Amino acid sequence: QVVVIESGGGLVQAGGSLRLSCAASGRTFSMSAMGWFRQAPGDEREFVAAISWSSGRTHYADSVEDRFTISADNAKNSVYLQMNSLKPEDTAVYFCAASLYEHCSGYGCFHPYDYTSWGQGTQVTVSS
């Protein structure tokens, strides 16, 4: 089992930046990928970004490409999400997730059901 805990959310004006962090513990040696998802009120949980734990290859949702950057520090079992040029539509609860599935080791996975461990979420609010 892997436990993940997010931090770094908050309130920011449109055009601003935030950096989210996620620390993993437990069976981290078995992780194939980590990802970030978000969920706004009344919406389904949507994919934001993912990173392969072994290769570092990344994958992004079209809506955040060129604005968000996912990175990992394997030594610290941590993953980060640097969010720049934030927009009000980025407002959501952001969740970190870890996968133990081998098929996610290439570029990460973008379906929630491919992830086996989830954090409690951190609120990101972007004001206009």
C-alpha positions in Angstrom: 0.0 0.0 0.0 1.1 3.5 -0.8 0.0 6.6 1.2 0.1 10.0 -0.5 -0.4 13.4 1.1 -0.7 16.7 -0.8 0.1 20.2 0.2 0.5 23.6 -1.3 -3.0 24.7 -2.3 -4.4 28.1 -1.7 -6.0 31.3 -3.1 -4.3 33.1 -6.0 -5.3 35.7 -8.5 -5.7 34.9 -12.1 -2.3 34.9 -13.9 -0.5 33.8 -10.7 1.3 30.7 -9.8 1.1 27.9 -7.2 3.2 24.8 -6.5 1.6 21.7 -5.2 3.6 19.0 -3.5 2.8 15.3 -2.9 4.8 13.0 -0.6 4.4 9.2 -0.9 5.2 6.6 1.7 4.8 2.9 2.1 5.4 0.6 -0.9 6.9 3.3 -3.0 9.4 0.9 -4.6 6.4 -0.6 -6.4 5.1 2.6 -7.9 4.9 2.8 -11.6 3.5 6.4 -11.9 2.1 9.3 -10.1 -0.5 11.7 -11.3 -2.5 14.8 -10.5 -6.3 15.1 -10.9 -8.7 17.8 -10.0 -12.4 18.0 -9.3 -14.6 21.1 -9.3 -18.0 21.2 -7.6 -20.6 19.2 -9.6 -17.9 17.9 -12.0 -16.3 14.6 -12.4 -12.7 14.1 -11.4 -10.5 15.0 -14.4 -6.9 14.2 -15.3 -4.3 17.0 -15.1 -0.8 15.5 -15.4 1.1 12.2 -14.9 4.7 11.1 -14.7 6.4 7.8 -15.0 8.2 6.9 -11.9 11.0 5.0 -13.7 11.5 7.1 -16.9 10.3 10.5 -15.8 8.2 10.8 -19.0 5.2 13.0 -18.6 1.7 13.5 -20.0 -0.6 16.5 -19.6 -4.3 17.3 -20.2 -4.7 19.7 -23.1 -6.2 22.3 -20.8 -3.0 22.7 -18.8 -0.3 22.0 -21.4 2.3 24.7 -21.5 1.0 26.2 -18.2 1.6 23.3 -15.7 4.7 21.2 -15.1 4.8 17.9 -13.2 8.1 16.8 -11.8 9.4 14.1 -9.4 12.1 13.7 -6.9 12.5 9.9 -6.6 14.9 10.2 -3.6 12.2 12.0 -1.7 9.4 9.9 -3.0 7.7 13.2 -4.0 6.0 14.7 -7.0 5.3 18.3 -7.7 2.9 20.3 -9.8 4.0 23.8 -10.8 1.0 25.8 -12.0 1.6 29.0 -13.9 -0.7 31.4 -15.6 -3.6 30.2 -13.5 -7.2 30.8 -14.6 -10.4 30.9 -12.7 -11.4 27.7 -14.4 -8.5 26.0 -12.7 -10.3 26.3 -9.4 -10.8 22.8 -8.0 -9.7 20.4 -5.4 -6.5 18.8 -6.6 -5.7 15.2 -5.8 -2.4 13.4 -6.0 -2.5 9.7 -6.9 0.0 6.8 -7.2 -0.3 3.8 -9.4 1.1 0.3 -8.9 0.1 -0.9 -12.4 2.9 -1.8 -14.8 1.1 -0.5 -17.8 1.3 3.0 -16.3 5.1 3.0 -16.3 5.5 4.4 -19.8 4.0 7.9 -19.5 1.7 7.5 -16.5 -2.0 6.9 -16.8 -4.9 9.3 -17.2 -7.8 7.3 -16.0 -8.6 7.5 -12.3 -9.2 3.8 -12.1 -5.5 3.2 -13.0 -4.5 4.7 -9.7 -4.4 2.7 -6.5 -3.8 5.3 -3.8 -5.2 8.8 -3.4 -4.5 11.8 -1.2 -7.2 13.8 0.6 -7.0 16.7 -1.8 -5.9 20.3 -1.6 -8.1 23.3 -2.6 -6.9 25.6 -5.3 -8.9 28.8 -5.8 -8.2 31.2 -8.6 -9.9 34.6 -8.4 -10.6 36.7 -11.4 
